[in-house]
Amino acid sequence: MYILIGGAGMMGLRLAQRLLDLRHTVAVVDTDPLACQYAREKIGVMAFEGSAVSTNVLLEAGIRKANAIVGTLSSDALNLALVTLSKHYGVPQIVVRLNDRDFADPYRIAGASHVISTIDLAITRIANAIEYPEVEAMMHFEQGQVEVLKLPIPGECYIAGRTIAEIAQDPNFPQGSLIIGYQPHPHADLIIPNGNTALEAGSTILVVTKPNCLRQMIKFLGLSVSHLPTVEVSG
């Protein structure tokens, strides 16, 4: 895919690196010549110097052939203008970073396909880390109706050594929950387990459950804060 990023700040540049690693063709647009130089020389993506809300600059950057565009500009007003122009030029996928919640509806009306509040994501992660220290990571889906948890399986964990089928048949396993992913050790690939998959101590699982089952799930697994490893999340 050819992806344009409006804004070569910290987020824009890190996103460019990530997308490049995923083998996409990436270009950034920014008014800062030093940021553009860094993008070209240190990251290895194309960079166009100028305003990301200038039609001339966007046309030079190839907006007509872009498969996706991402707005990471310094203000929501600029990002909104970028969304509007991207929609005008027929970009099929428009992703924008939201700073002020008042812009959420205007972004969608203008044609953004994804509106992402990085502040809300950070706040949610911090609150979850405090409220559920036993959980390595948590993601919300369908407006918080479904949770996906990443959980460690220490040696003294209740389900260590048991199969998925045995766990699912346990009457104390939270109803409506599923184990959907299994990583035998930190350097192994994540796999989709089946009923015969035995969960080893030191492994990690992904669990889908309902918000009201979080505490029940943690209690069922026999996890406690005292024996869990420290989790470091890079910014």
KEKE-696743 format. One line per 10 residues: number of its first residue (from 1); their letters; for each residue x, y, z of N, C-alpha, C. Coordinates in Angstrom, 1 decimal. Layout:
<recs>
NUM	a	X/Y/Z/X/Y/Z/X/Y/Z; ...
</recs>
This chain:
<recs>
1	myiliggagm	0.8/-1.2/0.0/0.0/0.0/0.0/0.9/1.3/0.0; 0.4/2.3/-0.6/1.0/3.6/-0.6/0.3/4.4/0.5; 1.0/4.8/1.5/0.5/5.5/2.7/1.1/6.9/2.9; 0.3/7.9/3.0/0.8/9.2/3.2/0.5/9.6/4.7; 1.5/10.2/5.3/1.3/10.6/6.7/1.5/12.1/6.8; 0.5/12.8/7.2/0.5/14.3/7.4/1.0/14.6/8.8; 2.3/15.1/8.8/2.9/15.4/10.1/4.0/14.5/10.4; 5.2/15.1/10.5/6.4/14.3/10.8/7.0/14.6/12.2; 6.0/14.7/13.2/6.4/14.7/14.6/6.8/13.4/15.1; 6.9/13.2/16.4/7.3/11.9/17.0/6.4/10.8/16.6
11	mglrlaqrll	5.0/11.1/16.6/4.1/10.0/16.3/4.2/9.7/14.8; 4.2/10.7/14.0/4.3/10.5/12.5/5.5/9.7/12.1; 6.6/10.0/12.7/7.9/9.4/12.3/7.9/7.9/12.8; 7.4/7.7/14.0/7.4/6.3/14.5/6.4/5.5/13.8; 5.3/6.1/13.4/4.4/5.3/12.5/5.0/5.0/11.2; 5.7/6.0/10.6/6.3/5.8/9.3/7.3/4.6/9.4; 8.1/4.5/10.5/9.0/3.4/10.6/8.3/2.1/10.8; 7.2/2.1/11.5/6.4/0.9/11.7/5.8/0.4/10.4; 5.2/1.3/9.6/4.6/0.9/8.4/5.6/0.5/7.3; 6.8/1.1/7.4/7.9/0.7/6.5/8.3/-0.8/6.9
21	dlrhtvavvd	8.4/-1.1/8.1/8.7/-2.4/8.6/7.7/-3.4/8.1; 6.5/-3.0/7.9/5.4/-3.8/7.4/5.4/-3.9/5.9; 6.4/-3.3/5.3/6.6/-3.4/3.8/5.6/-2.5/3.0; 5.1/-1.5/3.6/4.3/-0.5/2.9/5.3/0.6/2.3; 4.8/1.2/1.3/5.5/2.4/0.7/4.9/3.6/1.4; 5.8/4.4/2.1/5.4/5.4/3.0/6.0/6.8/2.6; 5.2/7.8/2.7/5.7/9.2/2.5/5.1/10.1/3.6; 5.9/11.0/4.1/5.5/12.0/5.1/5.5/13.4/4.5; 4.6/14.2/5.0/4.5/15.6/4.6/4.6/16.5/5.8; 5.5/17.4/5.8/5.7/18.3/7.0/6.4/19.6/6.5
31	tdplacqyar	6.1/20.7/7.3/6.7/22.0/7.0/8.1/22.1/7.5; 8.5/21.2/8.4/9.8/21.3/9.0/10.9/20.6/8.1; 11.8/21.3/7.6/12.8/20.7/6.7/13.7/19.6/7.4; 14.0/19.9/8.7/14.8/18.9/9.5/14.1/17.6/9.7; 12.8/17.7/10.0/12.0/16.5/10.2/11.9/15.7/8.9; 11.8/16.4/7.8/11.8/15.7/6.4/13.1/15.1/6.1; 14.2/15.8/6.5/15.5/15.2/6.3/15.7/14.0/7.1; 15.2/14.0/8.4/15.4/12.8/9.2/14.6/11.7/8.7; 13.4/12.0/8.2/12.5/10.9/7.6/13.2/10.2/6.4; 13.9/11.0/5.6/14.6/10.4/4.4/15.8/9.7/4.8
41	ekigvmafeg	16.7/10.3/5.7/18.0/9.8/5.9/18.0/8.7/7.0; 17.2/8.9/8.0/17.2/7.9/9.2/16.2/6.8/9.1; 15.0/7.1/8.5/14.0/6.1/8.4/14.0/5.5/7.1; 14.2/6.3/6.0/14.2/5.7/4.7/12.9/5.8/3.9; 12.1/6.8/4.3/10.8/7.0/3.6/10.9/8.3/2.8; 10.0/8.4/1.9/9.9/9.7/1.2/9.4/10.8/2.0; 9.8/12.0/1.8/9.3/13.1/2.6/9.2/14.3/1.7; 8.0/15.0/1.8/7.7/16.2/1.0/7.6/17.4/2.0; 8.4/18.4/1.7/8.4/19.6/2.6/7.3/20.5/2.1; 6.5/20.9/3.1/5.4/21.8/2.8/4.2/21.5/3.7
51	savstnvlle	3.1/22.2/3.5/2.0/22.0/4.4/1.2/20.8/3.9; 0.7/20.0/4.8/0.0/18.8/4.5/-1.5/19.2/4.2; -1.8/20.5/4.3/-3.2/20.9/3.9/-3.1/21.8/2.6; -2.0/21.7/2.0/-1.8/22.4/0.7/-2.1/21.4/-0.5; -3.0/21.8/-1.3/-3.4/20.9/-2.4/-2.1/20.7/-3.3; -1.3/21.7/-3.6/-0.2/21.5/-4.4/0.8/20.5/-3.8; 1.1/20.6/-2.5/2.0/19.7/-1.8/1.4/18.3/-1.8; 0.1/18.1/-1.6/-0.5/16.8/-1.5/-0.5/16.1/-2.9; -0.7/16.9/-3.9/-0.7/16.4/-5.3/0.7/15.9/-5.6; 1.7/16.7/-5.2/3.1/16.3/-5.5/3.5/15.1/-4.7
61	agirkanaiv	2.9/14.9/-3.5/3.1/13.7/-2.7/2.4/12.5/-3.2; 1.5/12.7/-4.2/0.8/11.5/-4.8/-0.5/11.1/-4.0; -1.2/12.1/-3.6/-2.4/11.8/-2.8/-3.5/11.0/-3.7; -3.4/11.3/-5.0/-4.4/10.6/-5.9/-4.2/9.1/-5.9; -3.0/8.7/-5.7/-2.7/7.2/-5.7/-2.6/6.6/-4.3; -2.8/7.4/-3.3/-2.6/6.9/-1.9/-3.7/5.9/-1.6; -3.4/4.8/-1.0/-4.3/3.8/-0.5/-4.9/4.2/0.9; -4.0/5.0/1.6/-4.5/5.4/3.0/-3.7/6.7/3.3; -4.3/7.5/4.2/-3.6/8.7/4.6/-3.9/8.8/6.1; -2.9/9.3/6.9/-3.0/9.4/8.3/-2.7/10.8/8.7
71	gtlssdalnl	-3.6/11.4/9.5/-3.4/12.8/10.0/-2.9/12.8/11.4; -1.6/13.2/11.5/-1.0/13.3/12.9/-0.5/14.8/13.1; -1.2/15.7/12.5/-0.7/17.1/12.5/-0.9/17.7/14.0; -0.4/18.9/14.2/-0.3/19.4/15.6/-1.7/19.8/16.1; -2.7/20.1/15.2/-4.0/20.6/15.7/-5.1/19.8/15.0; -6.2/19.7/15.7/-7.4/19.1/15.1/-7.9/19.8/13.9; -7.8/21.2/13.9/-8.2/22.0/12.8/-7.5/21.6/11.5; -6.2/21.5/11.6/-5.4/21.1/10.5/-5.7/19.6/10.0; -5.8/18.8/11.0/-6.2/17.4/10.7/-7.5/17.3/10.0; -8.5/18.1/10.4/-9.8/18.1/9.8/-9.7/18.6/8.3
81	alvtlskhyg	-8.9/19.6/8.1/-8.7/20.0/6.7/-8.1/18.9/5.9; -7.1/18.2/6.5/-6.5/17.1/5.7/-7.5/16.0/5.4; -8.3/15.7/6.4/-9.4/14.7/6.2/-10.3/15.1/5.0; -10.7/16.4/5.0/-11.6/16.9/4.0/-10.9/16.8/2.6; -9.7/17.2/2.5/-9.0/17.1/1.2/-8.8/15.7/0.8; -8.4/14.8/1.7/-8.2/13.4/1.4/-9.5/12.8/0.9; -10.6/13.1/1.5/-11.9/12.6/1.0/-12.2/13.1/-0.4; -11.9/14.4/-0.7/-12.1/15.0/-2.0/-11.3/14.3/-3.1; -10.0/13.9/-2.7/-9.2/13.2/-3.7/-9.4/11.7/-3.7; -10.4/11.2/-3.0/-10.8/9.8/-3.1/-9.9/8.8/-2.4
91	vpqivvrlnd	-9.2/9.2/-1.4/-8.4/8.3/-0.6/-9.3/7.3/0.1; -9.2/6.0/-0.1/-10.2/5.1/0.5/-10.1/4.9/2.0; -8.9/5.1/2.6/-8.8/4.9/4.0/-8.2/6.1/4.7; -8.9/6.8/5.6/-8.5/8.0/6.2/-8.5/7.8/7.7; -7.3/7.9/8.3/-7.1/7.7/9.7/-6.6/9.0/10.3; -7.2/9.4/11.4/-6.8/10.6/12.0/-6.6/10.5/13.5; -5.6/11.2/14.1/-5.4/11.3/15.5/-6.3/12.4/16.1; -7.1/12.1/17.1/-8.0/13.0/17.8/-7.3/13.6/19.0; -7.3/14.9/19.1/-6.8/15.5/20.4/-8.0/16.0/21.2; -8.9/16.8/20.6/-10.0/17.4/21.3/-11.3/16.6/20.9
101	rdfadpyria	-12.0/16.1/21.9/-13.2/15.2/21.6/-14.2/15.9/20.8; -14.3/17.3/20.9/-15.3/18.0/20.1/-15.1/17.8/18.6; -14.0/17.3/18.2/-13.7/17.1/16.8/-14.1/15.7/16.3; -14.6/14.9/17.2/-14.9/13.5/16.8/-15.9/13.4/15.7; -17.1/14.1/16.0/-18.1/14.1/15.0/-17.7/14.8/13.7; -17.1/16.0/13.8/-16.7/16.6/12.5/-15.7/15.8/11.7; -14.9/15.0/12.3/-14.0/14.1/11.6/-14.8/13.1/10.8; -15.7/12.5/11.5/-16.5/11.5/10.8/-17.4/12.0/9.7; -18.0/13.2/10.0/-18.8/13.9/8.9/-17.9/14.2/7.7; -16.7/14.6/8.0/-15.8/14.9/6.9/-15.3/13.7/6.1
111	gashvistid	-15.4/12.5/6.7/-15.1/11.3/5.9/-14.0/10.5/6.5; -13.6/10.7/7.7/-12.5/9.9/8.3/-13.1/8.5/8.6; -12.3/7.5/8.2/-12.7/6.1/8.4/-12.4/5.6/9.8; -11.3/6.2/10.4/-10.9/5.8/11.8/-10.5/7.1/12.5; -11.1/7.3/13.7/-10.7/8.4/14.5/-10.2/7.9/15.8; -8.9/8.2/16.1/-8.2/7.5/17.2/-7.7/8.6/18.2; -8.2/8.5/19.4/-7.7/9.4/20.5/-6.6/8.7/21.2; -5.4/9.2/20.9/-4.2/8.7/21.6/-4.2/9.0/23.1; -4.8/10.1/23.5/-4.9/10.5/24.9/-5.8/9.5/25.6; -6.9/9.2/25.0/-7.9/8.3/25.7/-7.3/6.9/25.8
121	laitrianai	-6.5/6.5/24.7/-5.9/5.2/24.8/-4.9/5.1/25.9; -4.1/6.1/26.1/-3.1/6.2/27.1/-3.8/6.1/28.5; -4.8/6.9/28.7/-5.5/7.0/29.9/-6.1/5.6/30.3; -6.7/5.0/29.3/-7.3/3.7/29.5/-6.3/2.6/29.9; -5.1/2.7/29.2/-4.0/1.7/29.6/-3.5/1.9/31.0; -3.4/3.2/31.4/-2.9/3.5/32.8/-4.0/3.1/33.8; -5.2/3.4/33.5/-6.3/3.0/34.5/-6.4/1.5/34.6; -6.3/0.8/33.5/-6.3/-0.7/33.5/-5.1/-1.2/34.3; -4.0/-0.6/34.1/-2.8/-1.1/34.8/-2.9/-1.0/36.4; -3.6/0.1/36.8/-3.9/0.3/38.2/-5.0/-0.6/38.7
131	eypeveammh	-6.1/-0.7/37.9/-7.3/-1.5/38.4/-7.1/-3.0/38.2; -6.3/-3.4/37.2/-6.1/-4.8/36.9/-4.6/-5.1/36.8; -3.8/-5.0/37.8/-2.4/-5.2/37.7/-2.0/-6.7/37.3; -3.0/-7.6/37.4/-2.7/-9.0/37.0/-2.7/-9.1/35.5; -3.2/-8.2/34.8/-3.4/-8.3/33.3/-2.2/-7.6/32.6; -1.6/-8.3/31.7/-0.4/-7.7/31.0/-0.9/-6.6/30.0; -2.0/-6.9/29.4/-2.6/-5.9/28.4/-4.1/-6.2/28.3; -4.8/-5.1/27.9/-6.2/-5.2/27.7/-6.7/-4.3/26.6; -7.6/-4.8/25.8/-8.2/-4.0/24.7/-9.7/-4.1/24.8; -10.4/-3.0/24.4/-11.8/-3.0/24.5/-12.4/-3.0/23.0
141	feqgqvevlk	-13.5/-3.7/22.8/-14.1/-3.7/21.5/-15.6/-3.5/21.7; -16.2/-3.1/20.6/-17.7/-2.8/20.6/-18.1/-1.9/21.8; -17.5/-0.8/21.9/-17.8/0.2/22.9/-17.7/-0.4/24.3; -16.7/-1.2/24.5/-16.4/-1.8/25.9/-17.3/-3.0/26.2; -18.0/-3.5/25.3/-18.9/-4.7/25.6/-18.1/-6.0/25.6; -16.9/-6.0/25.0/-16.0/-7.2/25.0/-14.6/-6.7/25.3; -13.9/-7.6/26.1/-12.5/-7.3/26.5/-11.6/-8.4/26.0; -10.5/-8.1/25.5/-9.5/-9.1/25.2/-8.3/-8.9/26.1; -8.0/-9.9/26.9/-6.9/-9.8/27.9/-5.7/-10.6/27.5; -4.5/-10.1/27.8/-3.3/-10.8/27.7/-2.8/-11.2/29.1
151	lpipgecyia	-2.8/-12.5/29.4/-2.5/-12.9/30.8/-1.4/-13.9/30.8; -0.5/-13.8/31.9/0.6/-14.7/32.1/0.1/-16.0/32.8; 0.8/-17.1/32.5/0.5/-18.4/33.2/1.7/-18.7/34.1; 1.8/-18.2/35.3/2.9/-18.6/36.2/2.8/-20.1/36.6; 3.9/-20.6/37.2/4.0/-22.0/37.5/2.9/-22.4/38.5; 2.5/-21.5/39.4/1.5/-21.8/40.4/0.1/-21.5/39.9; -0.1/-21.1/38.7/-1.4/-20.7/38.1/-2.3/-22.0/38.1; -3.5/-21.8/38.3/-4.5/-22.9/38.4/-4.6/-23.7/37.1; -4.4/-23.0/36.0/-4.6/-23.8/34.7/-3.3/-24.3/34.1; -2.2/-24.0/34.7/-0.9/-24.5/34.2/-0.9/-26.0/34.1
161	grtiaeiaqd	-0.6/-26.5/32.9/-0.6/-28.0/32.6/-1.9/-28.5/32.2; -3.0/-27.7/32.2/-4.3/-28.2/31.7/-4.5/-27.9/30.3; -5.4/-28.7/29.6/-5.7/-28.4/28.2/-6.9/-27.4/28.1; -7.0/-26.8/26.9/-8.1/-25.8/26.7/-9.4/-26.5/26.9; -9.6/-27.7/26.5/-10.9/-28.5/26.7/-11.2/-28.6/28.2; -10.2/-29.0/28.9/-10.4/-29.2/30.4/-10.8/-27.9/31.1; -10.1/-26.8/30.6/-10.4/-25.5/31.2/-11.8/-25.1/30.8; -12.2/-25.2/29.6/-13.6/-24.8/29.1/-14.7/-25.6/29.8; -14.4/-26.8/30.2/-15.4/-27.7/30.9/-15.5/-27.4/32.4; -14.5/-26.6/32.9/-14.5/-26.4/34.4/-15.7/-25.4/34.7
171	pnfpqgslii	-16.5/-25.8/35.6/-17.7/-25.0/36.0/-17.4/-23.6/36.5; -16.2/-23.4/36.9/-15.8/-22.1/37.4/-15.3/-21.2/36.3; -15.0/-21.7/35.2/-14.5/-20.9/34.1/-15.7/-19.9/33.6; -15.4/-18.6/33.6/-16.5/-17.6/33.3/-17.2/-18.0/32.0; -18.5/-18.1/32.1/-19.4/-18.4/31.0/-19.2/-17.4/29.9; -19.2/-17.9/28.6/-19.1/-16.9/27.5/-17.7/-16.5/27.2; -16.7/-16.9/27.9/-15.3/-16.5/27.7/-14.6/-17.6/26.8; -13.6/-17.1/26.1/-12.8/-18.0/25.2/-11.3/-17.7/25.3; -10.5/-18.8/25.2/-9.1/-18.6/25.1/-8.8/-18.6/23.6; -8.4/-17.5/23.0/-8.2/-17.4/21.6/-6.8/-17.4/21.1
181	gyqphphadl	-5.8/-17.2/22.0/-4.4/-17.2/21.6/-3.5/-17.8/22.7; -2.4/-18.3/22.2/-1.5/-19.0/23.1/0.0/-18.8/22.6; 0.8/-18.3/23.5/2.2/-18.1/23.2/3.0/-18.9/24.2; 3.6/-20.0/23.8/4.3/-20.9/24.8/5.4/-20.2/25.6; 6.2/-19.3/24.9/7.2/-18.5/25.6/7.4/-17.2/24.9; 8.0/-16.2/25.5/8.1/-14.8/25.0/8.6/-14.7/23.5; 9.4/-15.6/23.1/10.0/-15.5/21.8/9.3/-16.4/20.8; 8.3/-17.1/21.2/7.5/-17.9/20.3/6.4/-17.2/19.6; 6.0/-17.7/18.4/4.9/-17.1/17.7/3.6/-17.3/18.4; 2.6/-16.4/18.3/1.3/-16.6/18.9/0.6/-17.6/18.0
191	iipngntale	-0.1/-18.6/18.7/-0.8/-19.6/17.9/-2.3/-19.6/18.3; -3.2/-20.1/17.5/-4.6/-20.3/17.8/-4.7/-21.7/18.4; -5.0/-21.8/19.7/-5.1/-23.1/20.3/-6.3/-23.9/19.9; -6.2/-25.2/20.1/-7.4/-26.1/20.0/-7.7/-26.7/21.4; -8.6/-27.6/21.4/-9.0/-28.3/22.7/-7.9/-29.1/23.3; -7.0/-29.6/22.5/-5.9/-30.4/23.0/-4.7/-29.6/23.4; -4.7/-28.3/23.2/-3.5/-27.5/23.6/-3.4/-27.4/25.1; -2.2/-27.9/25.6/-1.9/-27.8/27.0/-1.2/-26.5/27.3; -1.6/-25.8/28.3/-1.0/-24.5/28.7/0.1/-24.7/29.7; 1.3/-24.3/29.2/2.5/-24.5/30.0/2.8/-23.4/30.9
201	agstilvvtk	3.4/-23.6/32.1/3.8/-22.6/33.0/4.8/-21.7/32.2; 4.7/-20.4/32.4/5.6/-19.4/31.7/5.1/-19.0/30.4; 3.9/-19.5/30.0/3.3/-19.1/28.7/2.4/-17.9/28.9; 1.8/-17.4/27.8/0.9/-16.3/27.8/-0.4/-16.7/27.0; -1.5/-16.2/27.5/-2.8/-16.5/26.7/-3.5/-15.2/26.4; -4.3/-15.3/25.4/-5.3/-14.2/25.1/-6.7/-14.7/25.3; -7.4/-14.0/26.1/-8.7/-14.4/26.5/-9.8/-13.3/26.1; -10.9/-13.8/25.5/-12.0/-12.9/25.3/-13.0/-13.1/26.4; -13.5/-12.0/27.0/-14.5/-12.1/28.0/-15.3/-10.9/28.1; -16.3/-10.9/28.9/-17.2/-9.7/29.2/-16.6/-8.9/30.3
211	pnclrqmikf	-16.8/-7.6/30.3/-16.3/-6.7/31.4/-16.6/-7.2/32.8; -17.9/-7.7/32.9/-18.3/-8.1/34.3/-17.7/-9.4/34.7; -16.9/-10.0/33.8/-16.3/-11.3/34.2/-14.8/-11.2/34.4; -14.2/-9.9/34.4/-12.8/-9.7/34.5/-12.3/-10.3/35.9; -12.9/-9.9/36.9/-12.4/-10.3/38.2/-12.6/-11.8/38.4; -13.7/-12.4/37.9/-14.0/-13.8/38.0/-12.9/-14.6/37.2; -12.5/-14.0/36.0/-11.5/-14.7/35.2/-10.1/-14.7/36.0; -9.7/-13.6/36.5/-8.5/-13.5/37.3/-8.5/-14.4/38.5; -9.6/-14.4/39.2/-9.7/-15.3/40.3/-9.6/-16.8/39.9; -10.3/-17.1/38.8/-10.3/-18.5/38.3/-8.9/-19.0/38.0
221	lglsvshlpt	-8.1/-18.1/37.3/-6.7/-18.4/36.9/-5.8/-18.6/38.1; -6.2/-18.0/39.3/-5.4/-18.0/40.4/-4.2/-17.1/40.4; -4.4/-16.0/39.6/-3.3/-15.0/39.5/-3.3/-14.1/40.7; -2.1/-13.6/41.1/-2.0/-12.6/42.2/-0.9/-11.7/41.8; -1.1/-10.5/42.3/-0.1/-9.4/41.9/1.3/-9.8/42.4; 1.4/-10.5/43.5/2.7/-10.7/44.1/3.7/-11.4/43.3; 3.2/-12.4/42.4/4.2/-13.2/41.7/4.2/-12.8/40.2; 3.6/-11.7/39.8/3.6/-11.4/38.4/4.8/-10.6/38.0; 5.3/-10.7/36.8/6.4/-10.0/36.3/6.1/-8.5/36.1; 7.1/-7.7/36.2/6.9/-6.2/35.8/6.7/-6.1/34.3
231	vevsg	5.7/-5.3/33.9/5.5/-5.2/32.5/5.8/-3.7/32.1; 6.7/-3.6/31.1/7.1/-2.3/30.7/6.5/-2.0/29.3; 5.8/-0.9/29.2/5.2/-0.5/27.9/5.9/0.7/27.4; 6.5/0.6/26.2/7.2/1.7/25.6/6.2/2.7/25.0; 6.6/4.0/25.1/5.7/5.0/24.6/5.9/5.3/23.1
</recs>
